[in-house]
């Protein structure tokens, strides 16, 4: 429980200290899982070219996960302007409730690929993944893996709706596998 209070306190302090500089929020819900992301552009910190996001995920099994990410993304060189790439780092802090009382996290690397189909109402396909090896894991965890697939519809320039699938799992020090999320979801992303 104390570990969880630290998550909530850290998220609250980060959100409260940078609320005037936020560039958007994202809400993702499934039948047994919910997640909220709070996003900034790195220019709010004096640097340009990357996105910073803080997130909180919880599920019906009383599992909780706090994330922080830094992602640099953009269009590749050449004529493929509809194709976007991103690379970044993400920190995971998890508290698995229920029978297993596993707490830990890690620092991972990953990225995304997004293709926007040109049309009057832009539709995009997104694939995103992050991996945390044992060397950068801490606490009771040894490996983290997160992947996400989404089909997005740009409702307006400042709002996207999407359906997708997200899978988050990790191994503990005894090589037991835990899934925090393995569900289809719907979500919205609102930009300010």
C-alpha positions in Angstrom: 0.0 0.0 0.0 2.8 2.4 0.8 4.3 1.7 -2.6 1.0 2.7 -4.2 0.8 5.9 -2.2 4.2 6.8 -3.6 2.8 6.3 -7.2 -0.2 8.6 -6.6 1.9 11.2 -4.8 4.5 11.3 -7.5 1.8 11.6 -10.3 -0.1 14.3 -8.4 3.1 16.4 -7.9 4.1 16.1 -11.6 0.6 16.9 -12.8 0.2 19.8 -10.4 3.6 21.3 -11.1 3.2 21.3 -14.9 -0.6 21.7 -15.5 -0.2 25.0 -17.3 2.2 23.4 -19.8 0.2 20.2 -20.6 -0.4 19.5 -24.2 -3.0 16.8 -23.8 -4.6 13.9 -22.0 -5.4 10.4 -23.1 -8.0 8.0 -21.6 -8.0 4.3 -22.4 -10.6 1.9 -21.1 -11.3 -1.8 -21.4 -13.7 -4.1 -19.6 -11.2 -4.8 -16.8 -8.5 -2.1 -17.2 -8.3 1.7 -17.3 -5.4 4.0 -18.1 -4.8 7.8 -18.1 -1.9 9.6 -19.7 -0.9 13.2 -19.1 1.3 14.6 -21.9 3.7 17.5 -22.5 5.9 18.7 -25.3 9.6 18.8 -24.3 9.6 22.5 -25.3 7.8 23.2 -22.0 11.1 22.1 -20.3 13.3 24.2 -22.6 14.1 21.5 -25.1 12.3 20.6 -28.4 11.5 17.6 -30.5 10.1 15.1 -28.0 7.0 14.2 -26.1 6.9 13.5 -22.3 4.1 11.5 -20.8 3.1 10.3 -17.4 0.6 7.6 -17.0 -1.3 5.5 -14.5 -2.9 2.1 -15.3 -5.1 0.0 -13.0 -7.2 -3.1 -13.4 -9.8 -5.2 -11.6 -7.2 -7.4 -10.0 -5.9 -4.4 -8.0 -2.7 -4.2 -10.2 -1.4 -0.7 -10.6 1.3 0.7 -12.9 2.8 4.1 -13.1 4.8 5.0 -16.3 6.9 7.9 -17.5 8.1 8.2 -21.0 10.2 10.3 -23.3 9.5 9.8 -27.1 11.1 11.5 -30.1 9.0 11.0 -33.2 8.5 12.4 -36.6 8.3 11.7 -40.3 11.1 9.8 -42.0 13.2 11.1 -44.8 11.9 10.9 -48.4 8.4 10.9 -49.8 6.7 8.8 -47.2 5.3 11.7 -45.2 2.3 9.6 -43.9 4.7 7.2 -42.2 5.9 8.3 -38.7 8.6 6.7 -36.5 9.5 7.2 -32.9 12.1 6.0 -30.4 12.2 6.6 -26.7 12.6 5.4 -23.2 10.0 4.5 -20.6 10.1 3.8 -16.9 7.7 1.3 -15.4 6.7 1.1 -11.7 4.3 -1.7 -10.9 2.5 -3.1 -7.9 0.7 -6.4 -8.5 -2.0 -7.0 -6.0 -4.0 -10.1 -5.2 -2.3 -13.3 -4.1 1.1 -12.2 -5.4 2.5 -9.1 -3.8 5.1 -8.1 -6.4 6.5 -4.6 -6.6 9.1 -3.3 -9.0 9.8 -1.8 -12.3 12.5 -0.9 -14.8 13.8 1.4 -17.5 13.1 0.2 -21.1 13.6 1.3 -24.6 11.2 1.1 -27.5 9.4 3.0 -30.2 6.4 3.3 -32.5 5.4 3.2 -36.1 2.3 5.1 -37.2 0.9 5.3 -40.7 -1.7 7.9 -41.6 -4.0 6.9 -44.5 -4.6 10.1 -46.6 -8.3 10.9 -46.6 -10.8 13.6 -45.8 -11.0 12.2 -42.3 -7.5 10.9 -41.4 -7.3 7.3 -40.2 -4.1 5.9 -38.8 -2.6 2.5 -37.7 -0.2 2.6 -34.8 2.1 -0.1 -33.4 4.1 0.7 -30.2 6.4 -1.5 -28.0 8.8 -1.2 -25.1 11.1 -3.8 -23.6 12.8 -3.7 -20.2 15.7 -6.2 -19.9 16.7 -7.7 -16.5 19.7 -5.5 -16.2 17.6 -2.3 -15.9 14.8 -3.9 -13.8 14.6 -3.4 -10.1 12.5 -4.7 -7.2 10.8 -8.0 -7.6 10.7 -7.8 -11.4 13.2 -9.0 -14.0 11.7 -8.3 -17.4 8.9 -6.0 -18.6 7.3 -5.9 -22.0 4.6 -3.6 -23.3 3.0 -3.6 -26.7 0.1 -1.8 -28.2 -1.8 -1.7 -31.5 -4.4 0.9 -32.4 -6.6 2.0 -35.2 -7.1 5.8 -34.8 -9.7 8.2 -36.2 -8.8 11.9 -36.1 -12.2 13.4 -35.1 -10.7 17.0 -35.2 -7.1 18.3 -35.2 -7.2 18.2 -31.4 -9.1 15.0 -30.8 -8.5 11.4 -31.7 -10.6 8.3 -31.0 -9.2 4.8 -31.3 -9.8 1.1 -30.7 -6.8 -1.1 -30.0 -5.2 -3.9 -28.1 -2.6 -3.6 -25.3 -0.4 -6.2 -23.7 1.7 -5.6 -20.6 3.5 -8.4 -18.8 6.6 -9.0 -16.7 8.5 -11.7 -15.0 9.4 -11.7 -11.3 12.8 -12.8 -9.9 11.5 -16.4 -9.6 10.5 -16.4 -13.4 6.8 -16.3 -12.7 4.9 -14.4 -15.4 2.3 -11.7 -14.6 0.0 -9.9 -17.0 -1.2 -6.4 -16.0 -3.1 -5.8 -19.3 -4.0 -8.1 -22.1 -7.2 -6.6 -23.5 -8.9 -4.8 -26.3 -9.7 -1.2 -25.5 -11.2 2.1 -26.7 -9.7 5.5 -26.1 -9.6 9.2 -26.8 -6.6 11.6 -27.0 -7.4 15.2 -26.5 -4.8 17.9 -27.3 -4.8 21.5 -26.0 
